[in-house]
Amino acid sequence: MKAWLSRAGVPFTAHNVDEDDRAYDDLLARGHRSVPVTIIGEQTLIGYDPDALAAATAEWRAQPDRAKS
């Protein structure tokens, strides 16, 4: 997942739920019990799905209010 996002030039923050109790609590609060969970804009993607990642990333990039870097 991180490699895909890096290759696509998408900035991200990774959280390891095995090592970070706050990240684990956040995962549970969002109603999820498995990883990976990727949040891009308003979309939450469960599991690794390159097509869904590409679509969500394209939608995120197209948002007019997103700061262009």
C-alpha positions as CSV (number, residue, x, y, z in Angstrom):
1,M,0.0,0.0,0.0
2,K,2.7,2.5,1.0
3,A,4.7,1.6,-2.1
4,W,1.7,2.2,-4.3
5,L,0.9,5.6,-2.8
6,S,4.6,6.6,-3.0
7,R,4.8,5.6,-6.7
8,A,1.7,7.6,-7.3
9,G,3.1,10.7,-5.6
10,V,0.4,10.7,-3.0
11,P,1.3,12.1,0.4
12,F,0.3,9.9,3.2
13,T,0.7,9.1,6.9
14,A,1.0,5.4,7.9
15,H,-0.1,4.1,11.2
16,N,0.8,0.7,12.6
17,V,-2.0,-0.6,14.7
18,D,0.3,-3.2,16.2
19,E,2.5,-0.6,17.7
20,D,0.3,2.4,18.2
21,D,-2.7,2.1,20.6
22,R,-4.2,5.4,19.4
23,A,-4.2,4.1,15.8
24,Y,-5.8,0.9,16.9
25,D,-8.5,2.7,18.8
26,D,-9.1,4.9,15.8
27,L,-9.5,1.9,13.6
28,L,-12.0,0.4,15.9
29,A,-13.9,3.7,16.3
30,R,-14.2,3.8,12.5
31,G,-15.9,0.3,12.7
32,H,-13.0,-1.7,11.2
33,R,-11.2,-4.7,12.6
34,S,-8.9,-5.6,9.8
35,V,-6.1,-3.8,7.9
36,P,-5.2,-2.2,5.6
37,V,-7.7,0.6,5.8
38,T,-6.9,3.6,3.5
39,I,-8.7,6.9,3.9
40,I,-8.4,9.2,0.8
41,G,-10.5,12.3,1.2
42,E,-13.9,11.2,2.2
43,Q,-13.5,7.6,0.9
44,T,-12.5,4.7,3.1
45,L,-11.0,1.7,1.3
46,I,-10.7,-1.7,3.0
47,G,-8.0,-4.1,1.8
48,Y,-5.7,-3.7,-1.1
49,D,-7.4,-2.8,-4.3
50,P,-5.2,-1.0,-6.9
51,D,-8.2,0.0,-9.0
52,A,-10.1,1.5,-6.1
53,L,-6.9,3.3,-5.0
54,A,-6.4,4.7,-8.5
55,A,-10.0,5.9,-8.6
56,A,-10.0,7.4,-5.1
57,T,-6.6,9.1,-5.8
58,A,-7.9,10.6,-9.1
59,E,-11.0,11.9,-7.4
60,W,-8.9,13.4,-4.6
61,R,-6.5,15.1,-7.0
62,A,-9.5,16.6,-8.9
63,Q,-10.9,18.3,-5.8
64,P,-10.7,22.1,-6.4
65,D,-10.1,22.8,-2.7
66,R,-7.1,20.5,-2.4
67,A,-3.8,22.3,-2.2
68,K,-1.7,21.6,-5.2
69,S,1.8,20.5,-4.3
